Amino acid sequence: MNASPALDQVTLAGVHVVLRPLAFEHVQQLATVAKLSWFDLMSASCIAPDDEESAHAYVEEALAGWQRGSYLPFAVFDAKTDALVGGTRFGAIDLAMGQIEIGWTWYVEEVRQTAVNPECKLLLMSYAFDILGVERLQLKTGHKNATSQAAIAKLGCLREGTLRHAVIDRAGDWRDTVYYSLLRDEWPTTREILTMRLAAFD
């Protein structure tokens, strides 16, 4: 059972990206940029905001989770163009036990392999460890999603193991889930890794 009240909505701003609280005003932009295929490797419960109806449902579900204290959802914007380029959120929030998860992350194709993901993770991790004061941060991904696994490993997170048949994917098949974590005393090293990666884009 979730032990935390709803977290305050915040805007997290970096050099390359701005993470704004997800809102219904983002529905049209979401419907314009998102593609269904990007969500194939996610669980069936994850709504793909690829048209106006599903984008509205995506925002509605995320904000309902925020009100329950389960999520803190963000829309990801390019800091220079102010274009919506993705989405991400905190989940599995239990501040009484010092636990939080980063996930539900997707980006438009144009910003992949750029500064967007590392800066998003730097902003989110900084908020989790330095502001919320968590002890353990979790990330997870599907066993078939090699790209996501490689990206998480590059953050310096420890691969803890695989939970077999954890969820059903969008094709209706069982999906194993690979779990990673980062602890408070490991955060300074990961922060340095991310800072160095971002310096390459300056």
N, CA, C and O of each residue as an XYZ file, in Angstrom:
808
protein
N       0.850     -1.202      0.000
C       0.000      0.000      0.000
C       0.880      1.245      0.000
O       1.851      1.312      0.754
N       0.557      2.222     -0.827
C       1.366      3.435     -0.929
C       1.346      4.215      0.374
O       0.296      4.409      0.986
N       2.540      4.662      0.791
C       2.655      5.326      2.086
C       2.807      6.827      1.968
O       2.959      7.506      2.983
N       2.770      7.369      0.753
C       3.056      8.783      0.559
C       1.840      9.547      0.054
O       1.068      9.025     -0.750
N       1.667     10.789      0.525
C       0.638     11.654     -0.059
C       1.093     12.112     -1.438
O       2.241     11.887     -1.822
N       0.197     12.752     -2.181
C       0.565     13.258     -3.505
C       1.724     14.238     -3.389
O       1.697     15.151     -2.564
N       2.746     14.041     -4.226
C       3.879     14.957     -4.234
C       3.482     16.266     -4.900
O       2.633     16.285     -5.791
N       4.098     17.356     -4.464
C       3.855     18.646     -5.107
C       4.305     18.583     -6.565
O       5.354     18.017     -6.872
N       3.515     19.159     -7.449
C       3.913     19.245     -8.846
C       5.018     20.289     -8.985
O       4.922     21.388     -8.440
N       6.049     19.934     -9.711
C       7.205     20.820     -9.872
C       7.640     20.825    -11.329
O       7.372     19.884    -12.076
N       8.313     21.897    -11.719
C       8.970     21.979    -13.018
C      10.464     21.814    -12.799
O      11.049     22.485    -11.948
N      11.082     20.925    -13.561
C      12.518     20.673    -13.458
C      13.165     21.137    -14.760
O      12.878     20.595    -15.828
N      14.026     22.128    -14.672
C      14.592     22.747    -15.871
C      16.090     22.517    -15.964
O      16.823     22.685    -14.990
N      16.530     22.132    -17.152
C      17.941     21.977    -17.424
C      18.347     22.835    -18.610
O      17.616     23.741    -19.008
N      19.510     22.548    -19.171
C      20.000     23.285    -20.334
C      19.286     22.818    -21.605
O      18.965     23.625    -22.477
N      19.045     21.520    -21.697
C      18.498     20.928    -22.917
C      17.009     20.616    -22.830
O      16.312     20.645    -23.844
N      16.517     20.320    -21.641
C      15.117     19.918    -21.483
C      14.467     20.641    -20.313
O      15.134     21.125    -19.397
N      13.145     20.696    -20.378
C      12.335     21.179    -19.260
C      11.260     20.124    -19.004
O      10.521     19.748    -19.913
N      11.179     19.654    -17.770
C      10.156     18.699    -17.375
C       9.048     19.468    -16.668
O       9.248     20.017    -15.585
N       7.870     19.500    -17.302
C       6.737     20.223    -16.731
C       5.692     19.230    -16.243
O       5.573     18.139    -16.802
N       4.931     19.588    -15.208
C       3.873     18.696    -14.741
C       2.910     18.368    -15.885
O       2.401     19.270    -16.550
N       2.664     17.089    -16.107
C       1.748     16.676    -17.162
C       0.364     17.253    -16.899
O      -0.113     17.234    -15.764
N      -0.286     17.769    -17.947
C      -1.586     18.421    -17.790
C      -2.437     18.178    -19.033
O      -1.928     17.792    -20.086
N      -3.739     18.409    -18.893
C      -4.648     18.211    -20.023
C      -4.337     19.156    -21.182
O      -4.697     18.868    -22.323
N      -3.683     20.261    -20.909
C      -3.319     21.181    -21.988
C      -2.296     20.566    -22.940
O      -2.046     21.115    -24.013
N      -1.700     19.431    -22.559
C      -0.704     18.773    -23.401
C      -1.317     17.725    -24.329
O      -0.605     17.134    -25.141
N      -2.620     17.486    -24.222
C      -3.262     16.402    -24.973
C      -3.027     16.521    -26.473
O      -2.633     15.544    -27.110
N      -3.258     17.691    -27.046
C      -3.127     17.854    -28.491
C      -1.699     17.624    -28.955
O      -1.475     16.995    -29.989
N      -0.732     18.131    -28.199
C       0.669     17.924    -28.560
C       1.047     16.451    -28.473
O       1.751     15.933    -29.340
N       0.578     15.777    -27.427
C       0.853     14.348    -27.287
C       0.307     13.574    -28.476
O       0.999     12.738    -29.056
N      -0.937     13.858    -28.833
C      -1.581     13.147    -29.936
C      -0.866     13.384    -31.257
O      -0.897     12.534    -32.146
N      -0.228     14.526    -31.385
C       0.464     14.877    -32.626
C       1.802     14.169    -32.762
O       2.175     13.766    -33.863
N       2.535     14.008    -31.653
C       3.913     13.520    -31.753
C       4.088     12.041    -31.431
O       5.030     11.422    -31.927
N       3.210     11.451    -30.616
C       3.412     10.069    -30.171
C       2.999      9.064    -31.245
O       2.065      9.300    -32.011
N       3.715      7.937    -31.285
C       3.397      6.860    -32.219
C       3.187      5.567    -31.437
O       3.926      5.276    -30.496
N       2.185      4.801    -31.829
C       1.814      3.590    -31.106
C       2.965      2.604    -31.004
O       3.133      1.962    -29.967
N       3.764      2.471    -32.061
C       4.833      1.471    -32.095
C       5.880      1.685    -31.012
O       6.552      0.737    -30.607
N       6.029      2.927    -30.536
C       7.029      3.194    -29.510
C       6.682      2.525    -28.183
O       7.543      2.392    -27.313
N       5.439      2.108    -28.023
C       4.969      1.560    -26.757
C       4.812      0.042    -26.802
O       4.275     -0.553    -25.868
N       5.278     -0.587    -27.882
C       5.094     -2.025    -28.058
C       5.723     -2.849    -26.939
O       5.171     -3.877    -26.547
N       6.870     -2.413    -26.419
C       7.584     -3.194    -25.415
C       7.170     -2.845    -23.989
O       7.696     -3.416    -23.033
N       6.237     -1.917    -23.839
C       5.740     -1.578    -22.510
C       4.606     -2.521    -22.123
O       4.101     -3.274    -22.957
N       4.211     -2.473    -20.857
C       3.121     -3.330    -20.405
C       1.805     -2.875    -21.023
O       1.666     -1.728    -21.450
N       0.844     -3.792    -21.064
C      -0.450     -3.489    -21.664
C      -1.180     -2.385    -20.917
O      -2.059     -1.733    -21.480
N      -0.824     -2.167    -19.651
C      -1.500     -1.143    -18.848
C      -1.043      0.269    -19.185
O      -1.675      1.242    -18.775
N       0.063      0.388    -19.939
C       0.582      1.707    -20.303
C      -0.161      2.224    -21.529
O      -0.128      1.599    -22.590
N      -0.822      3.348    -21.386
C      -1.595      3.925    -22.483
C      -0.664      4.648    -23.453
O       0.181      5.440    -23.038
N      -0.823      4.371    -24.746
C      -0.038      5.059    -25.769
C      -0.833      6.269    -26.265
O      -1.902      6.095    -26.851
N      -0.338      7.490    -26.043
C      -1.104      8.702    -26.386
C      -0.977      9.099    -27.850
O      -0.559     10.214    -28.160
N      -1.340      8.180    -28.759
C      -1.071      8.410    -30.179
C      -2.235      9.033    -30.942
O      -2.110      9.274    -32.143
N      -3.355      9.299    -30.291
C      -4.425     10.086    -30.888
C      -5.083     10.880    -29.759
O      -4.748     10.691    -28.590
N      -6.013     11.762    -30.104
C      -6.538     12.669    -29.083
C      -7.264     11.930    -27.958
O      -7.140     12.301    -26.791
N      -8.012     10.898    -28.301
C      -8.747     10.149    -27.276
C      -7.803      9.431    -26.321
O      -7.969      9.502    -25.103
N      -6.811      8.737    -26.879
C      -5.873      8.007    -26.027
C      -4.949      8.964    -25.279
O      -4.537      8.667    -24.158
N      -4.619     10.103    -25.877
C      -3.797     11.094    -25.182
C      -4.536     11.649    -23.971
O      -3.938     11.861    -22.916
N      -5.833     11.882    -24.124
C      -6.643     12.351    -22.993
C      -6.668     11.285    -21.900
O      -6.549     11.606    -20.717
N      -6.824     10.015    -22.292
C      -6.835      8.922    -21.320
C      -5.476      8.783    -20.633
O      -5.403      8.492    -19.439
N      -4.401      8.995    -21.399
C      -3.033      8.940    -20.862
C      -2.848      9.975    -19.755
O      -2.332      9.660    -18.683
N      -3.268     11.205    -20.019
C      -3.145     12.272    -19.026
C      -4.070     12.003    -17.839
O      -3.676     12.184    -16.687
N      -5.285     11.576    -18.119
C      -6.262     11.309    -17.056
C      -5.762     10.232    -16.099
O      -5.870     10.377    -14.881
N      -5.212      9.147    -16.656
C      -4.693      8.053    -15.823
C      -3.503      8.507    -14.997
O      -3.392      8.166    -13.819
N      -2.612      9.277    -15.613
C      -1.423      9.751    -14.902
C      -1.789     10.698    -13.766
O      -1.217     10.615    -12.679
N      -2.738     11.597    -14.012
C      -3.127     12.559    -12.975
C      -3.930     11.893    -11.862
O      -3.845     12.306    -10.705
N      -4.708     10.866    -12.203
C      -5.401     10.108    -11.156
C      -4.379      9.421    -10.256
O      -4.551      9.364     -9.039
N      -3.313      8.900    -10.868
C      -2.240      8.293    -10.093
C      -1.517      9.307     -9.228
O      -1.113      9.005     -8.105
N      -1.356     10.517     -9.759
C      -0.728     11.583     -8.960
C      -1.583     11.915     -7.738
O      -1.056     12.077     -6.637
N      -2.891     12.017     -7.925
C      -3.778     12.345     -6.807
C      -3.769     11.253     -5.737
O      -3.970     11.538     -4.557
N      -3.537     10.005     -6.148
C      -3.447      8.892     -5.192
C      -2.099      8.847     -4.494
O      -1.928      8.121     -3.515
N      -1.138      9.621     -4.993
C       0.209      9.560     -4.444
C       1.066      8.486     -5.077
O       2.142      8.168     -4.572
N       0.591      7.914     -6.198
C       1.313      6.828     -6.860
C       2.318      7.322     -7.891
O       3.359      6.695     -8.087
N       2.020      8.447     -8.557
C       2.849      8.971     -9.632
C       3.144     10.452     -9.419
O       2.446     11.152     -8.686
N       4.203     10.901    -10.085
C       4.431     12.323    -10.324
C       4.819     12.422    -11.799
O       5.992     12.267    -12.139
N       3.839     12.681    -12.687
C       4.084     12.609    -14.130
C       4.549     13.931    -14.735
O       4.159     15.011    -14.293
N       5.394     13.812    -15.758
C       5.946     14.976    -16.447
C       5.772     14.844    -17.958
O       5.767     13.741    -18.505
N       5.630     15.982    -18.611
C       5.802     16.091    -20.059
C       7.196     16.667    -20.283
O       7.604     17.604    -19.596
N       7.919     16.107    -21.240
C       9.296     16.526    -21.513
C       9.306     17.474    -22.712
O       8.787     17.151    -23.781
N       9.903     18.643    -22.517
C       9.969     19.658    -23.571
C      11.418     19.976    -23.918
O      12.289     19.988    -23.049
N      11.663     20.231    -25.192
C      12.958     20.730    -25.639
C      13.122     22.154    -25.115
O      12.258     23.003    -25.336
N      14.220     22.412    -24.427
C      14.408     23.721    -23.796
C      14.567     24.845    -24.815
O      14.246     25.995    -24.514
N      15.050     24.538    -25.999
C      15.288     25.582    -27.005
C      14.051     25.855    -27.861
O      13.737     27.011    -28.142
N      13.349     24.799    -28.277
C      12.211     24.967    -29.186
C      10.868     24.965    -28.469
O       9.860     25.377    -29.042
N      10.845     24.508    -27.228
C       9.627     24.355    -26.429
C       8.676     23.318    -27.032
O       7.478     23.336    -26.749
N       9.202     22.426    -27.852
C       8.390     21.344    -28.413
C       8.297     20.200    -27.416
O       9.267     19.889    -26.724
N       7.130     19.575    -27.344
C       6.969     18.397    -26.498
C       7.675     17.229    -27.172
O       7.384     16.905    -28.324
N       8.607     16.592    -26.453
C       9.423     15.540    -27.054
C       9.345     14.218    -26.305
O      10.055     13.275    -26.655
N       8.492     14.125    -25.276
C       8.394     12.857    -24.566
C       7.631     12.964    -23.271
O       7.021     13.987    -22.957
N       7.683     11.880    -22.533
C       7.028     11.831    -21.234
C       7.796     10.931    -20.290
O       8.496     10.018    -20.727
N       7.670     11.184    -18.997
C       8.307     10.359    -17.979
C       7.585     10.607    -16.665
O       6.771     11.525    -16.569
N       7.871      9.806    -15.666
C       7.233     10.038    -14.365
C       7.962      9.316    -13.246
O       8.699      8.356    -13.470
N       7.739      9.802    -12.051
C       8.077      9.054    -10.853
C       6.906      8.134    -10.543
O       5.753      8.495    -10.778
N       7.194      6.953    -10.018
C       6.158      6.032     -9.589
C       6.662      5.206     -8.423
O       7.770      5.419     -7.931
N       5.833      4.253     -7.977
C       6.183      3.392     -6.844
C       6.719      4.234     -5.685
O       7.736      3.902     -5.077
N       6.018      5.324     -5.393
C       6.492      6.310     -4.416
C       6.160      5.860     -2.995
O       4.994      5.662     -2.653
N       7.187      5.705     -2.180
C       7.007      5.377     -0.762
C       8.089      6.120      0.015
O       9.133      5.556      0.344
N       7.826      7.382      0.301
C       8.843      8.209      0.949
C       9.088      7.791      2.381
O      10.168      8.041      2.916
N       8.108      7.155      3.023
C       8.315      6.673      4.390
C       9.431      5.632      4.431
O      10.151      5.521      5.423
N       9.568      4.871      3.346
C      10.622      3.865      3.244
C      11.765      4.329      2.346
O      12.695      3.568      2.083
N      11.699      5.580      1.872
C      12.776      6.134      1.063
C      12.918      5.500     -0.306
O      14.031      5.340     -0.807
N      11.783      5.132     -0.923
C      11.800      4.426     -2.203
C      11.070      5.226     -3.281
O      10.067      5.885     -3.009
N      11.584      5.157     -4.501
C      10.900      5.779     -5.637
C      11.384      5.116     -6.924
O      12.462      4.522     -6.959
N      10.589      5.222     -7.965
C      10.940      4.651     -9.268
C      10.863      5.724    -10.348
O      10.003      6.603    -10.300
N      11.764      5.648    -11.319
C      11.677      6.454    -12.534
C      11.273      5.514    -13.663
O      11.879      4.457    -13.842
N      10.251      5.899    -14.423
C       9.828      5.030    -15.513
C       8.774      5.672    -16.392
O       8.591      6.890    -16.393
N       8.065      4.800    -17.160
C       7.022      5.262    -18.080
C       7.599      6.292    -19.068
O       6.929      7.245    -19.463
N       8.853      6.067    -19.449
C       9.594      7.053    -20.238
C       9.542      6.734    -21.728
O       9.727      5.588    -22.138
N       9.291      7.753    -22.521
C       9.339      7.629    -23.977
C       9.759      8.971    -24.561
O       9.539     10.024    -23.963
N      10.370      8.909    -25.746
C      10.807     10.121    -26.441
C      10.498     10.007    -27.933
O      10.444      8.907    -28.484
N      10.297     11.145    -28.574
C      10.165     11.142    -30.032
C      11.509     10.731    -30.634
O      12.559     10.912    -30.017
N      11.460     10.180    -31.838
C      12.668      9.625    -32.444
C      13.767     10.665    -32.629
O      14.951     10.343    -32.534
N      13.380     11.911    -32.891
C      14.363     12.951    -33.210
C      15.311     13.265    -32.058
O      16.404     13.781    -32.289
N      14.919     12.964    -30.826
C      15.772     13.344    -29.695
C      16.462     12.150    -29.050
O      17.144     12.302    -28.037
N      16.294     10.980    -29.621
C      16.983      9.816    -29.071
C      18.469      9.903    -29.399
O      18.851     10.413    -30.452
N      19.296      9.408    -28.500
C      20.751      9.485    -28.638
C      21.242     10.932    -28.612
O      22.274     11.255    -29.200
N      20.502     11.792    -27.931
C      20.918     13.186    -27.737
C      21.066     13.440    -26.240
O      21.112     12.501    -25.444
N      21.138     14.706    -25.867
C      21.272     15.060    -24.451
C      19.970     14.905    -23.674
O      19.971     15.013    -22.447
N      18.873     14.655    -24.359
C      17.565     14.658    -23.693
C      17.466     13.623    -22.581
O      17.136     13.972    -21.448
N      17.745     12.355    -22.882
C      17.583     11.335    -21.838
C      18.552     11.506    -20.675
O      18.115     11.472    -19.525
N      19.857     11.688    -20.922
C      20.738     11.866    -19.766
C      20.380     13.073    -18.907
O      20.502     13.015    -17.684
N      19.935     14.176    -19.534
C      19.579     15.325    -18.701
C      18.268     15.082    -17.956
O      18.122     15.510    -16.811
N      17.313     14.400    -18.593
C      16.086     14.039    -17.872
C      16.416     13.214    -16.634
O      15.901     13.471    -15.546
N      17.278     12.225    -16.814
C      17.623     11.366    -15.683
C      18.375     12.152    -14.618
O      18.164     11.930    -13.425
N      19.250     13.068    -15.027
C      19.973     13.884    -14.056
C      19.005     14.741    -13.245
O      19.136     14.839    -12.025
N      18.044     15.357    -13.911
C      17.066     16.201    -13.216
C      16.208     15.382    -12.260
O      15.981     15.788    -11.120
N      15.733     14.229    -12.725
C      14.869     13.392    -11.897
C      15.623     12.796    -10.714
O      15.117     12.788     -9.592
N      16.823     12.301    -10.961
C      17.606     11.712     -9.880
C      18.014     12.763     -8.859
O      18.003     12.505     -7.655
N      18.376     13.947     -9.340
C      18.730     15.033     -8.417
C      17.553     15.369     -7.519
O      17.721     15.583     -6.318
N      16.363     15.416     -8.099
C      15.174     15.725     -7.302
C      14.889     14.609     -6.304
O      14.555     14.872     -5.148
N      15.022     13.368     -6.750
C      14.728     12.229     -5.874
C      15.688     12.158     -4.690
O      15.256     12.009     -3.547
N      16.978     12.263     -4.959
C      17.966     12.104     -3.887
C      18.180     13.383     -3.083
O      18.262     13.334     -1.856
N      18.271     14.518     -3.758
C      18.667     15.753     -3.082
C      17.498     16.531     -2.488
O      17.678     17.258     -1.511
N      16.310     16.391     -3.058
C      15.142     17.115     -2.551
C      14.217     16.196     -1.753
O      13.841     16.513     -0.624
N      13.855     15.062     -2.343
C      12.965     14.136     -1.637
C      13.704     13.292     -0.607
O      13.097     12.794      0.342
N      15.006     13.132     -0.790
C      15.813     12.416      0.192
C      15.634     10.914      0.193
O      15.729     10.286      1.247
N      15.374     10.316     -0.975
C      15.163      8.872     -1.010
C      16.473      8.120     -0.778
O      17.563      8.661     -0.960
N      16.337      6.876     -0.377
C      17.482      5.993     -0.169
C      17.722      5.102     -1.385
O      18.862      4.782     -1.721
N      16.627      4.709     -2.039
C      16.728      3.769     -3.163
C      15.861      4.246     -4.321
O      14.680      4.552     -4.155
N      16.477      4.302     -5.496
C      15.768      4.663     -6.716
C      15.767      3.453     -7.638
O      16.804      2.827     -7.858
N      14.606      3.133     -8.170
C      14.442      1.935     -8.993
C      14.094      2.290    -10.433
O      13.357      3.240    -10.695
N      14.635      1.514    -11.351
C      14.233      1.563    -12.755
C      13.994      0.130    -13.202
O      14.631     -0.792    -12.692
N      13.089     -0.066    -14.143
C      12.861     -1.415    -14.653
C      12.467     -1.349    -16.120
O      12.007     -0.319    -16.612
N      12.655     -2.463    -16.805
C      12.325     -2.520    -18.225
C      12.064     -3.956    -18.632
O      12.369     -4.884    -17.882
N      11.500     -4.143    -19.814
C      11.209     -5.480    -20.297
C      12.457     -6.232    -20.724
O      13.452     -5.629    -21.127
N      12.393     -7.560    -20.632
C      13.572     -8.373    -20.955
C      13.933     -8.318    -22.439
O      15.067     -8.631    -22.803
N      12.992     -7.927    -23.301
C      13.272     -7.821    -24.735
C      13.771     -6.436    -25.136
O      14.206     -6.236    -26.270
N      13.709     -5.496    -24.225
C      14.060     -4.112    -24.554
C      15.547     -3.871    -24.294
O      15.930     -3.277    -23.286
N      16.370     -4.342    -25.223
C      17.821     -4.232    -25.065
C      18.285     -2.781    -25.048
O      19.238     -2.443    -24.347
N      17.621     -1.925    -25.811
C      17.998     -0.510    -25.853
C      17.822      0.138    -24.490
O      18.701      0.861    -24.022
N      16.694     -0.119    -23.858
C      16.433      0.444    -22.539
C      17.385     -0.124    -21.499
O      17.865      0.611    -20.636
N      17.664     -1.414    -21.568
C      18.599     -2.028    -20.619
C      19.981     -1.390    -20.732
O      20.625     -1.109    -19.721
N      20.430     -1.165    -21.959
C      21.742     -0.548    -22.159
C      21.764      0.878    -21.631
O      22.750      1.311    -21.034
N      20.668      1.612    -21.854
C      20.599      3.001    -21.382
C      20.634      3.065    -19.863
O      21.291      3.936    -19.293
N      19.930      2.149    -19.203
C      19.917      2.138    -17.735
C      21.287      1.756    -17.195
O      21.759      2.340    -16.220
N      21.926      0.776    -17.826
C      23.255      0.360    -17.378
C      24.259      1.504    -17.485
O      25.151      1.628    -16.646
N      24.116      2.346    -18.521
C      25.027      3.484    -18.697
C      24.880      4.519    -17.588
O      25.759      5.360    -17.397
N      23.774      4.458    -16.859
C      23.575      5.386    -15.744
C      24.350      4.967    -14.503
O      24.452      5.731    -13.544
N      24.899      3.747    -14.519
C      25.608      3.251    -13.353
C      24.718      2.510    -12.378
O      25.116      2.253    -11.242
N      23.507      2.161    -12.814
C      22.576      1.442    -11.939
C      22.932     -0.042    -11.888
O      23.452     -0.597    -12.856
N      22.650     -0.675    -10.760
C      22.934     -2.092    -10.572
C      21.762     -2.928    -11.073
O      20.614     -2.699    -10.692
N      22.058     -3.886    -11.919
C      21.029     -4.837    -12.363
C      20.802     -5.841    -11.238
O      21.702     -6.603    -10.886
N      19.606     -5.837    -10.681
C      19.324     -6.662     -9.509
C      18.814     -8.049     -9.870
O      19.072     -9.011     -9.146
N      18.098     -8.160    -10.975
C      17.554     -9.456    -11.351
C      16.338     -9.310    -12.237
O      15.965     -8.206    -12.633
N      15.727    -10.438    -12.542
C      14.586    -10.475    -13.449
C      13.395    -11.139    -12.775
O      13.505    -12.229    -12.213
N      12.266    -10.467    -12.841
C      11.012    -11.019    -12.336
C      10.280    -11.634    -13.527
O       9.843    -10.921    -14.431
N      10.154    -12.943    -13.521
C       9.590    -13.643    -14.669
C       8.071    -13.488    -14.744
O       7.369    -13.506    -13.733
N       7.593    -13.335    -15.974
C       6.150    -13.198    -16.231
C       5.517    -12.174    -15.292
O       4.509    -12.436    -14.635
N       6.146    -10.996    -15.252
C       5.708     -9.953    -14.316
C       4.483     -9.200    -14.810
O       3.607     -8.846    -14.020
N       4.419     -8.953    -16.116
C       3.293     -8.211    -16.696
C       2.966     -8.793    -18.070
O       3.728     -9.585    -18.626
N       1.829     -8.388    -18.596
C       1.446     -8.757    -19.956
C       1.731     -7.564    -20.861
O       1.358     -6.434    -20.546
N       2.396     -7.823    -21.995
C       2.739     -6.720    -22.889
C       1.568     -6.391    -23.817
O       0.501     -6.996    -23.719
N       1.774     -5.443    -24.704
C       0.691     -4.948    -25.548
C       0.239     -5.978    -26.584
O      -0.854     -5.864    -27.138
N       1.079     -6.982    -26.845
C       0.705     -8.050    -27.769
C      -0.057     -9.168    -27.067
O      -0.513    -10.117    -27.705
N      -0.190     -9.048    -25.745
C      -0.894    -10.069    -24.981
C      -0.003    -11.185    -24.477
O      -0.496    -12.198    -23.981
N       1.311    -11.009    -24.598
C       2.264    -12.024    -24.155
C       2.831    -11.670    -22.781
O       2.886    -10.502    -22.396
N       3.251    -12.701    -22.053
C       3.903    -12.448    -20.774
C       5.261    -11.799    -20.999
O       5.998    -12.177    -21.910
N       5.580    -10.824    -20.166
C       6.858    -10.128    -20.251
C       7.605    -10.265    -18.945
O       7.051    -10.017    -17.874
N       8.871    -10.662    -19.033
C       9.745    -10.641    -17.862
C      10.211     -9.203    -17.646
O      10.405     -8.461    -18.609
N      10.388     -8.814    -16.393
C      10.802     -7.445    -16.082
C      12.164     -7.454    -15.405
O      12.372     -8.152    -14.412
N      13.094     -6.668    -15.953
C      14.453     -6.561    -15.426
C      14.519     -5.346    -14.502
O      14.151     -4.237    -14.889
N      14.991     -5.570    -13.280
C      15.027     -4.520    -12.261
C      16.448     -3.997    -12.060
O      17.419     -4.754    -12.049
N      16.534     -2.676    -11.903
C      17.792     -1.989    -11.610
C      17.564     -1.050    -10.428
O      16.440     -0.625    -10.162
N      18.651     -0.737     -9.724
C      18.511      0.219     -8.620
C      19.754      1.085     -8.494
O      20.837      0.747     -8.973
N      19.554      2.214     -7.833
C      20.635      3.128     -7.482
C      20.402      3.564     -6.046
O      19.306      4.008     -5.703
N      21.420      3.442     -5.204
C      21.302      3.818     -3.802
C      21.891      5.203     -3.560
O      22.660      5.726     -4.366
N      21.510      5.772     -2.440
C      21.931      7.137     -2.116
C      23.450      7.291     -2.164
O      23.954      8.276     -2.702
N      24.185      6.324     -1.605
C      25.641      6.477     -1.567
C      26.288      6.231     -2.935
O      27.478      6.493     -3.109
N      25.517      5.730     -3.904
C      26.014      5.548     -5.264
C      25.692      6.742     -6.163
O      26.255      6.887     -7.248
N      24.790      7.581     -5.700
C      24.314      8.709     -6.492
C      25.426      9.668     -6.914
O      25.412     10.098     -8.067
N      26.390     10.035     -6.064
C      27.434     10.963     -6.516
C      28.194     10.466     -7.748
O      28.549     11.259     -8.620
N      28.444      9.155     -7.821
C      29.144      8.602     -8.978
C      28.296      8.716    -10.236
O      28.795      9.098    -11.294
N      27.010      8.382    -10.121
C      26.112      8.490    -11.270
C      25.933      9.937    -11.697
O      25.867     10.231    -12.891
N      25.855     10.840    -10.731
C      25.746     12.269    -11.063
C      26.959     12.717    -11.876
O      26.820     13.477    -12.834
N      28.136     12.250    -11.499
C      29.349     12.610    -12.237
C      29.320     12.017    -13.647
O      29.715     12.677    -14.609
N      28.852     10.770    -13.768
C      28.744     10.122    -15.079
C      27.827     10.923    -15.998
O      28.167     11.186    -17.152
N      26.669     11.305    -15.480
C      25.702     12.048    -16.284
C      26.215     13.442    -16.638
O      26.007     13.918    -17.754
N      26.874     14.086    -15.700
C      27.425     15.416    -15.952
C      28.480     15.369    -17.059
O      28.533     16.254    -17.913
N      29.312     14.336    -17.034
C      30.339     14.180    -18.067
C      29.711     13.873    -19.427
O      30.167     14.379    -20.453
N      28.675     13.051    -19.433
C      27.994     12.751    -20.701
C      27.369     14.008    -21.293
O      27.430     14.229    -22.502
N      26.776     14.820    -20.447
C      26.134     16.042    -20.929
C      27.151     17.057    -21.434
O      26.857     17.837    -22.339
N      28.344     17.048    -20.851
C      29.383     17.989    -21.282
C      29.754     17.769    -22.747
O      30.186     18.697    -23.431
N      29.584     16.541    -23.221
C      29.912     16.232    -24.613
C      28.952     16.901    -25.594
O      29.258     17.023    -26.780
N      27.788     17.336    -25.100
C      26.800     17.981    -25.967
C      26.905     19.505    -25.943
O      26.211     20.187    -26.698
N      27.767     20.040    -25.082
C      27.901     21.500    -24.979
C      28.746     22.056    -26.127
O      28.965     23.265    -26.203
